[in-house]
């Protein structure tokens, strides 16, 4: 089975492990795995195998009935904006100085870059190191916590790239129907 075709492992409502694809849920034995830990999609597939859609939905609503103090929402509010994602991906390659980040991330203002870096630093995803030079220089890098975000983020990026055509087609079809 081709993971880029959008299949994800999950448990069915009956509790048996399976793969959800266009044809519904099939037994796990039908899943081909690469066994390659370097494959950024593999960990996301393994994580999903421990969940059921029903258990996530019901467990979440019971724990956070009024959406307050929801850890998922709290974390996703920060990392799901476009600037945070771009900064994290850029810092994955190597540490960068502020000016390097500004040049590599098109269209970001100095104020937005400063604020996003502060937010990521506050969340423990980015480290800021000041060097005692004249003038002082500052370098930003991912922390171990920030690096741990790369696997699911890269998996999401691969999914978005592989499904972008389908999403655009769905948007076009929706827009044509709304006219």
N, C-alpha and C positions, 0 to 999 in steps of 0.2 A: 504494500500500500504506500502511496506517495504522500508523505507528510505535507508537502507543499500544496496538496490538493485540499487541505483544510481539515483533515480528519483529526480528532482529538480523542485521547483515551478518557473514558469516564465510566463510572459505575451506573448501571441502569437502575431504574426505580426498584426493581426486584432485588438489587444488590449484587448482581453478577457483573463481572468486569467486561467491558466491551469497548468498541470503537464507534463513535458517532461520525457518520459521513452522510453523503446524500442518500444512501440506501437505508438509513436508519441505524440501529445498533446491531453490531455483529460481535461474536465472541472474540476475546482477546487473541486466541490462537491464530486468527486471521491477520494479526498485525505483524508487519515486518519491522524489526528494530535493527538499527545499525550497531548498537552497543558502543558507539563512539561517544565518549563523554565530552569530546570537543564540539560535538554537534549541539549548537545552542538551542535547538528545538526539543531535544530529547528530555532535558530536565522538566520542561513545562508539560510534556506529555506524561511523564511519570507522576508529577504533582497532581495533574487532573485525574489520574486513575484512582486516587484516594477519595475523590469527591463524588457526590451525586448532586445533580441540579436541585433536587428537592431538599436535601440536607443543608445545602448552602443557603437556599432561599429561606427555609423555615428557621434554621438556627440563627441566621442573621436577624430576622425579624423579632425573634424571641429575646435575643440579647440586647438589641437596640431598637425598641419599638418606636421611638420618637426621633430616630436618626441622630441622636446626640451621643457624643463620645464613641462614635463608630470608628475603630482603627482603620478600616479599609478606606472609608471616606476621608479621614484625616490625612492619611498618607497620599492617596490618589489626588487630593486637591492640590498638593504641592508638585508632585512629579508628573502630573498629566498635562501640564501646560507646555506649549511648544518650546519655550526657552529652556526650561529645566531639562527636557529630553535632549535638546541639541547640545547643551553644555555638558551633560553627563557623557554623551557619546563622544564628544570632542575630547574630554579629559580621559576617556578610556585609552586613548592612544599613548598619551604621555602627559606629565604635568605641563601647565601653560602659564605664562604671565598674562596679566589682564589685557594688554594690548594685542597679544596673539589671539586670545579668545575673541576680542572685538573684531579683528580682521577676518577670522575664520567663520564667524557666525554673521552672515549677511543680515542687514536690516535691524539688528538689535541696537538700541540706543545705549549710551553709556549708563544712564540712570537705570534702565531695565536690567542690564548686565550686572551692575552693582547690587541691585536689590535681589535678583535671582541667586547670585552667588552667596549673598548673606543668608537667604532662606535655606539654601542647600547646606551651607555651613551650620546653620542652626539645627537642621535635621540630622547632622552628623554624616552627611553624604559627601561633603567636600571639605578638604583641609586647606587652610590658608597659612602660608609660611612667609614671613617677612625676613628679608636679608638685609643685614646692616651694611649697605653700600651707599654711595653718594651718587645720585639720589637713591633713596631706599627702593628696593624692588620687592615685589610680591609675586609669589607663585602659588597657583591653585592646583590641587591634585585630588583624585578620588580617595576616599578612606576605604578601609576594608568593607564597611557597610555599603558605601557607594558602589564598590566593585561587585558586591553580592546582588545588586540591582541589575547588573548588566545582563545576566542570563535571561530573566523574564522580559527585560526590555528588548533585547535582541530578538527573542522569540516573537514578541508583539510586532516588531519591525518587519520580520520575515513574513508574518501573517499578513500585515498590511500591504506589503509589496506584492505578495502572491494573490491577494484578493482585491487589489485596487481596481482592476478592470471590471470585476463583478459589481463592486460598490458603485463605480461610476455609471455602469449600465442601469443599476437599480435606481439611482438618482435621476437619470435621464428619463426612465420609464415613469417614475413618480411625477416628475415635473411635467411630462407630456399629459399625464392623466389629470393634473390639477388645472390645466388650461381650459 
